Amino acid sequence: MNRRHHNGLKTALLLGGMWAILLAVGVVIAKGTGSSALIWLFALFGVGMTFYSYWNSDKIAIRAMRARPVSEAEAPGLYAMVRELSTAARQPMPRLYISPTAQPNAFATGRDPRNAAVCCTAGILRLLDRRELRAVLGHELMHVYNRDILTSAVAAAVAGVITSVAQFALFFGGGRDRANPIALLAMALLAPIAAGLINMAISRTREFDADEDGAQLTGDPLALASALRKIEAGATARPLEPTTRTENVSHMMIANPFRGGGAARLFSTHPPMEERIARLERLAGF
């Protein structure tokens, strides 16, 4: 089985695991309340939130980073690189944005290649050379071409529904004395953690895919490895403040924008940078 099929199967299995957790939580609630209507209500709410997040992902992310559209006259080099890569991939040219953020980072968003946007921070434009920046742009474009925005929207929405339903079950699930209170407590605590870990595993899998696919698009895995080293050092030196605004877009960025280590690293949506770099170096034959 090749790498693309392996990671695609892994993502499908992880999403299936999240739906299995949601089903298990629904069974507990149905036992506790004597009705399955509430689980359907939460599920419909989750579907609605998924659709809204997916359809408006570009606007939400761009607004969160206070980015502005940049014209070709302002950034001819940036346009030239993105046009070259999108043409090589036989995909439409995305809209380009620049965020005034000093931290070196970048992300791509949009519901499909025809409605995509790529955003670079001012920090990354200052830090990377042309070859490294081209490699980063290849990585970000592959997130769009691989439909990772849809995958992440579904995973985040299901995880959110599981958390909401589990909290509801803790307070109201035993109303008709049909549910074991210990089981309710365990589910309310463990189900959201399990869903969160699966969501993070999905995000990490998609990052590895974008690294390799982007390196194949640019033909330069070592440039991406070099860029990741610089970005990691720059993000560590200039971490973003975790807020609702930044947390909503952090999983889209090429590197974790927050300071974190130890236990925080376990819950990161990004794989360890040293592992990503090692994979890219192996791809280059090192």
SULDAWO-V341825 format. One record per backbone hydrogen bond with DSSP energy under -0.5 kcal/mol. NH is the residue of the N-H (numbers start at 0). CO is the residue of the C=O. If there is no record, write none. Layout:
NH | CO
NH | CO
//
This chain:
5 | 1
6 | 2
7 | 3
8 | 4
9 | 5
10 | 6
11 | 7
12 | 8
13 | 9
14 | 10
15 | 11
16 | 12
17 | 13
18 | 14
19 | 15
20 | 16
21 | 17
22 | 18
23 | 19
24 | 20
25 | 21
26 | 22
27 | 23
28 | 24
29 | 25
30 | 26
31 | 27
32 | 28
33 | 29
39 | 35
40 | 36
41 | 37
42 | 38
43 | 39
44 | 40
45 | 41
46 | 42
47 | 43
48 | 44
49 | 45
50 | 46
51 | 47
52 | 48
53 | 49
54 | 50
55 | 51
56 | 53
59 | 55
60 | 56
61 | 57
62 | 58
63 | 59
64 | 60
65 | 62
66 | 61
67 | 97
69 | 95
74 | 70
78 | 74
79 | 75
80 | 76
81 | 77
82 | 78
83 | 79
84 | 80
85 | 81
86 | 82
87 | 83
88 | 84
89 | 86
90 | 85
94 | 115
96 | 117
97 | 67
98 | 119
104 | 102
106 | 118
107 | 251
108 | 116
114 | 111
115 | 112
116 | 108
117 | 94
118 | 106
119 | 96
120 | 104
121 | 98
122 | 100
122 | 102
123 | 102
124 | 120
125 | 121
126 | 122
127 | 123
132 | 128
133 | 129
134 | 130
135 | 131
136 | 132
137 | 133
138 | 134
139 | 135
140 | 136
141 | 137
142 | 138
143 | 139
144 | 140
145 | 141
146 | 143
147 | 142
148 | 142
150 | 146
151 | 147
152 | 148
153 | 149
154 | 150
155 | 151
156 | 152
157 | 153
158 | 154
159 | 155
160 | 156
161 | 157
162 | 158
163 | 159
164 | 160
165 | 161
166 | 162
167 | 163
168 | 164
169 | 165
170 | 166
171 | 167
172 | 167
172 | 168
174 | 171
175 | 31
176 | 173
183 | 179
184 | 180
185 | 181
186 | 182
187 | 183
188 | 184
189 | 185
190 | 186
192 | 188
193 | 189
194 | 190
195 | 191
196 | 192
197 | 193
198 | 194
199 | 195
200 | 196
201 | 197
202 | 198
203 | 199
204 | 200
205 | 201
206 | 202
207 | 203
208 | 204
209 | 205
210 | 206
211 | 207
212 | 208
213 | 209
214 | 210
215 | 211
216 | 212
217 | 213
218 | 214
219 | 214
222 | 219
223 | 219
224 | 220
225 | 221
226 | 222
227 | 223
228 | 224
229 | 225
230 | 226
231 | 227
232 | 228
233 | 229
234 | 230
235 | 231
236 | 232
237 | 233
238 | 235
239 | 256
242 | 240
246 | 242
247 | 243
248 | 245
249 | 245
250 | 246
251 | 248
252 | 248
252 | 249
253 | 105
263 | 260
264 | 261
265 | 261
265 | 262
266 | 262
267 | 264
274 | 271
275 | 271
276 | 272
277 | 273
278 | 274
279 | 275
280 | 276
281 | 277
282 | 278
283 | 279
284 | 281
285 | 280
//
